[in-house]
Amino acid sequence: RKEVEQDPGPFNVPEGATVAFNCTYSNSASQSFFWYRQDCRKEPKLLMSVYSSGNEDGRFTAQLNRASQYISLLIRDSKLSDSATYLCVVIPSGYKLSFGAGTTVTVRA
Amino acid sequence: ETGVTQTPRHLVMGMTNKKSLKCEQHLGHNAMYWYKQSAKKPLELMFVYNFKEQTENNSVPSRFSPECPNSSHLFLHLHTLQPEDSALYLCASSQENGRDLYFGPGTRLTVT
């Protein structure tokens, strides 16, 4: 089983729609979770950390479900500029990050 | 210059060539990383340096040789590569806790 698994998508949504997707992780002892965003032919950039109680950053909401070992990202009121690949990142232990292969979101006008 | 820079941005090399990738970070971070990104695959950690000392070598073939002369510079020396080594090579830096990575724009490598 892979350490981090994501639905590759693509998720094609119209502007203004809500889109959500999950990421599952295999190591139940994992302590830290993040979402990174990678635009086409660009480098990944940190989008947000994921906290146990869930957290919001503007139109983005991240949640953690430890019992089922997944994290989620929800994007409300999608913008064209939200089109990107979203990478799930889990730290199983120490400082070594494990990346998912990414979920591609395409927002259409 | 700000952030993390990488040169060259694109590189085409034959299997018998020797080339080097360069990374420089202007963020005052203590840790630097090399990642490999192939299409549709997760980022693969290759090497980690903390305070110029290599702390991680993720079973990378010896045809890839890292060098970290100081906390701001990182090199990846390449020799006798294979076509399957074609990928995007990303450099990153972070404070020593490694939780927030700042990536450079990457070098897109093609091995012919």
HADDOCK unambig.tbl for C-alpha pairs under 7 A between the chains (distance, minus, plus):
assign (segid A and resid 42 and name CA) (segid B and resid 105 and name CA) 6.05 0.50 0.50
assign (segid A and resid 43 and name CA) (segid B and resid 103 and name CA) 6.05 0.50 0.50
assign (segid A and resid 43 and name CA) (segid B and resid 104 and name CA) 6.39 0.50 0.50
assign (segid A and resid 43 and name CA) (segid B and resid 105 and name CA) 5.06 0.50 0.50
assign (segid A and resid 43 and name CA) (segid B and resid 106 and name CA) 6.69 0.50 0.50
assign (segid A and resid 44 and name CA) (segid B and resid 103 and name CA) 6.42 0.50 0.50
assign (segid A and resid 45 and name CA) (segid B and resid 102 and name CA) 6.77 0.50 0.50
assign (segid A and resid 45 and name CA) (segid B and resid 103 and name CA) 6.94 0.50 0.50
assign (segid A and resid 46 and name CA) (segid B and resid 100 and name CA) 7.00 0.50 0.50
assign (segid A and resid 95 and name CA) (segid B and resid 97 and name CA) 6.06 0.50 0.50
assign (segid A and resid 95 and name CA) (segid B and resid 98 and name CA) 5.25 0.50 0.50
assign (segid A and resid 95 and name CA) (segid B and resid 99 and name CA) 6.53 0.50 0.50
assign (segid A and resid 99 and name CA) (segid B and resid 42 and name CA) 5.56 0.50 0.50
assign (segid A and resid 99 and name CA) (segid B and resid 43 and name CA) 5.86 0.50 0.50
assign (segid A and resid 100 and name CA) (segid B and resid 42 and name CA) 5.10 0.50 0.50
assign (segid A and resid 101 and name CA) (segid B and resid 40 and name CA) 6.10 0.50 0.50
assign (segid A and resid 101 and name CA) (segid B and resid 41 and name CA) 4.94 0.50 0.50
assign (segid A and resid 101 and name CA) (segid B and resid 42 and name CA) 3.87 0.50 0.50
